[in-house]
Amino acid sequence: MLKNKQKLRLLNDGIKDPFMHFAVEDAVLRLVDEEKSPPTLRIRQTIPSVWIGVFQHPEENVNIEYCTEHNIPIVRRSNPGGAVYQDSGSLCYSMFFNRNEMFSHLGIEDPSQLYSLTGKAVLAVCKDFGVKAKLSPVNDITVDNRKIYGSAQLELYSAFVHSGTFLVNADIKTMQNCLKPSDLKFKEKGFKSVAERVINLSEAARKAISVKHVIKSLINHFSEILNIELQQSPLTKEEKTLAEKLLASKYSKKEWTFRKKQLFTTKLSTKIKSGVVNLHISTDNQYIKNIHITGDFLLSDPEILHKIETNIRGLAIEKGISFIKKSPLPQELKIAVCHMITNITEGQNRNE
């Protein structure tokens, strides 16, 4: 049973530009870690845009030609997960907090427990509008197996942010044209297109629903289920200043989203519960020359993966695998990456 209510700021800053939107997200997370910003529930919407996960390449997941032709911005998020299309028919939120304090308040220990806990609020929203939905592990909510909501997480030292996107009356046709998800991901789920995979709340309810009403419902259910008290207040001066700096130095830079792709001799892909994992690797005489791991899998601390890639370059393959096995990566992700490296090595040995 949850005890005293946890106080959070309710932030609805009205920022529509996707680049500034993520600069604000980054700024608030950093300042929560520094104890200069309060725990916050941020409600947000942007202009039509595509957001890719931090471990993805836009060339692999987005129809860049279509987006360019129709002036639809593409921006890299700082959290993991797959590429998504957002517009004014999508409801988005981010909840920022001190990890230890909030987890203690909620009575949870593992970040993965947040997916189902916040998911209960989304299920309650769907019920408010006469729609029966269900949790679809790890991080989705579906209606008749079609995705209506997805979520992701990111941590930075003591700070943590849990984010979610909710389709209310988004332009599914434009979404279909913007995104090109992995065949590996779609085949497993039995869908042939984005339009078949997703559903708006308004379509599921068979009636017009305003995003404004969904926001009100979601805030109410978050307050009840998470036992939080929300007090509306704006961005602070320090948050605005830091966000402007991050916009100029990071999110507005083309190289942040369109990172220079390296050349690799081999690529393998596999599917785990939280998403697709792609292994890009070059080896030489049983040594790892270069390695890069991409995909839409969930990993709340991207720095873990960066450190692994940096530290195993130049190592013997067996030592590299051993290093990964001892790393703090989620167990399923460890197994997948090590298995792909082993398969590549065995294949090369057979060809010699």
BELJO-V726564 format. One record per run of one state. SS is the DSSP state (helix for helix, strand for strand, loop for the rest). FROM is the first residue (numbers start at 1). LEN is the number of residues. If there is no record, write none. Layout:
BEGIN
SS & FROM & LEN
SS & FROM & LEN
END
This chain:
BEGIN
loop & 1 & 5
strand & 6 & 6
loop & 12 & 6
helix & 18 & 16
loop & 34 & 6
strand & 40 & 5
loop & 45 & 4
strand & 49 & 4
loop & 53 & 5
helix & 58 & 4
strand & 62 & 1
loop & 63 & 1
helix & 64 & 6
loop & 70 & 3
strand & 73 & 4
loop & 77 & 7
strand & 84 & 3
loop & 87 & 3
strand & 90 & 9
helix & 99 & 8
loop & 107 & 6
helix & 113 & 16
loop & 129 & 5
strand & 134 & 3
loop & 137 & 3
strand & 140 & 4
loop & 144 & 2
strand & 146 & 11
loop & 157 & 2
strand & 159 & 9
loop & 168 & 4
helix & 172 & 7
strand & 179 & 1
loop & 180 & 3
helix & 183 & 7
loop & 190 & 4
helix & 194 & 4
strand & 198 & 1
loop & 199 & 2
helix & 201 & 5
loop & 206 & 5
helix & 211 & 15
loop & 226 & 2
strand & 228 & 5
loop & 233 & 4
helix & 237 & 15
loop & 252 & 2
helix & 254 & 4
loop & 258 & 8
strand & 266 & 7
loop & 273 & 2
strand & 275 & 10
loop & 285 & 2
strand & 287 & 9
loop & 296 & 6
helix & 302 & 11
loop & 313 & 3
strand & 316 & 1
helix & 317 & 10
loop & 327 & 4
helix & 331 & 21
loop & 352 & 1
END
